[in-house]
Amino acid sequence: MLRPKVPTMPQPTGLVTPPALIEPTTVIQHTPQTPAPAPVVSPTQVPARPTVQLTPGAVIALVGSGTAVVLVVGAVLVSMLLAVAITSASVAICALVIRSLIASEGKRR
């Protein structure tokens, strides 16, 4: 009744284009150029380095953003601690109620 059919590969219909021909490329070797000589730095001359300058406004912004991050992280941690405390208290109350029900069930018989 149920016989599996083996799929057959369909024959291509329409125009079949041949694959594109790939032409070989030629390799051109260049002679290496000599690098430019490094500039000579005298001991009295110090190379220029980028310096970070903090303006009073930037310092206030850094302190404000740091304070905001500390407050947000603290609030998240306190709320997680509170959630754990409430969950443990409710589990303890449920355990006491179940224990009381089991004890009163034994006394009734």
Backbone torsions as a table, in degrees:
resi	resn	phi	psi	omega
1	MET	NA	-54.1	179.2
2	LEU	-104.9	108.8	178.5
3	ARG	-119.7	129.6	-179.7
4	PRO	-71.8	143.3	178.2
5	LYS	-102.7	132.6	178.1
6	VAL	-85.3	125.6	-179.1
7	PRO	-69.3	143.7	177.9
8	THR	-107.7	150.0	179.0
9	MET	-76.5	123.6	179.2
10	PRO	-71.5	146.0	177.8
11	GLN	-79.6	143.9	-179.3
12	PRO	-65.8	139.1	177.4
13	THR	-116.2	148.5	178.8
14	GLY	89.5	-163.3	-177.1
15	LEU	-81.0	136.7	176.8
16	VAL	-109.8	121.1	-179.0
17	THR	-93.0	139.6	177.8
18	PRO	-71.4	156.6	179.7
19	PRO	-65.0	150.8	-178.6
20	ALA	-69.9	142.5	178.8
21	LEU	-82.0	135.7	178.8
22	ILE	-104.1	120.3	-179.3
23	GLU	-86.1	140.0	178.7
24	PRO	-68.8	146.9	178.9
25	THR	-101.5	152.8	178.9
26	THR	-94.7	145.9	179.3
27	VAL	-101.9	122.6	-179.8
28	ILE	-108.2	123.3	179.5
29	GLN	-95.8	130.6	177.0
30	HIS	-103.0	147.1	175.9
31	THR	-77.5	138.0	-178.7
32	PRO	-67.8	138.9	179.1
33	GLN	-89.2	148.5	178.7
34	THR	-75.4	136.9	-179.1
35	PRO	-70.4	154.5	179.4
36	ALA	-68.4	143.3	-179.9
37	PRO	-66.5	144.0	-179.6
38	ALA	-70.7	142.9	179.7
39	PRO	-68.1	142.1	-179.6
40	VAL	-85.9	126.7	-179.6
41	VAL	-108.0	123.6	179.0
42	SER	-77.9	157.3	-179.0
43	PRO	-62.0	-26.2	-179.5
44	THR	-81.7	-20.8	-178.0
45	GLN	-92.8	121.6	-179.6
46	VAL	-100.1	130.9	178.9
47	PRO	-64.8	147.0	-177.8
48	ALA	-72.5	129.6	177.6
49	ARG	-118.6	142.6	177.5
50	PRO	-71.7	133.0	179.5
51	THR	-111.0	148.8	178.0
52	VAL	-98.3	119.4	179.6
53	GLN	-111.6	123.7	178.8
54	LEU	-99.7	122.0	175.4
55	THR	-83.9	161.5	178.0
56	PRO	-57.4	-35.5	177.7
57	GLY	-65.8	-38.2	179.0
58	ALA	-68.0	-38.0	178.5
59	VAL	-64.6	-43.0	179.2
60	ILE	-64.5	-39.6	179.0
61	ALA	-65.7	-40.7	178.2
62	LEU	-64.5	-43.7	179.5
63	VAL	-65.0	-41.9	179.9
64	GLY	-64.8	-43.3	-179.9
65	SER	-69.6	-36.2	176.1
66	GLY	-63.8	-41.5	177.7
67	THR	-63.8	-41.6	179.2
68	ALA	-63.0	-41.4	179.3
69	VAL	-63.9	-44.2	179.5
70	VAL	-62.4	-41.2	179.8
71	LEU	-66.4	-40.9	-179.6
72	VAL	-66.8	-46.3	179.6
73	VAL	-63.1	-40.0	177.8
74	GLY	-63.2	-41.6	179.1
75	ALA	-64.4	-39.6	178.8
76	VAL	-65.2	-44.4	-179.6
77	LEU	-65.4	-40.5	179.0
78	VAL	-65.8	-39.3	-179.9
79	SER	-68.0	-35.8	176.6
80	MET	-66.6	-41.1	177.6
81	LEU	-63.2	-40.0	178.8
82	LEU	-66.1	-38.5	178.2
83	ALA	-64.6	-40.4	178.1
84	VAL	-65.9	-40.9	-179.8
85	ALA	-65.0	-43.8	-179.9
86	ILE	-65.8	-40.7	179.3
87	THR	-64.1	-43.7	-179.9
88	SER	-66.8	-37.0	177.5
89	ALA	-65.3	-41.2	-179.8
90	SER	-68.9	-35.6	176.4
91	VAL	-66.0	-38.8	178.4
92	ALA	-65.2	-41.3	179.1
93	ILE	-65.7	-42.0	177.7
94	CYS	-61.7	-39.7	178.8
95	ALA	-64.0	-40.3	178.5
96	LEU	-65.5	-40.9	-179.8
97	VAL	-66.2	-43.9	179.3
98	ILE	-64.2	-40.3	178.1
99	ARG	-62.6	-41.7	179.0
100	SER	-65.2	-40.7	179.0
101	LEU	-65.4	-39.9	179.9
102	ILE	-67.8	-38.4	-179.6
103	ALA	-68.5	-40.9	-179.6
104	SER	-72.0	-27.0	176.6
105	GLU	-65.9	-38.6	179.9
106	GLY	-69.1	-33.3	-178.9
107	LYS	-75.0	-26.1	-177.7
108	ARG	-72.7	-27.4	-175.9
109	ARG	-82.7	NA	NA
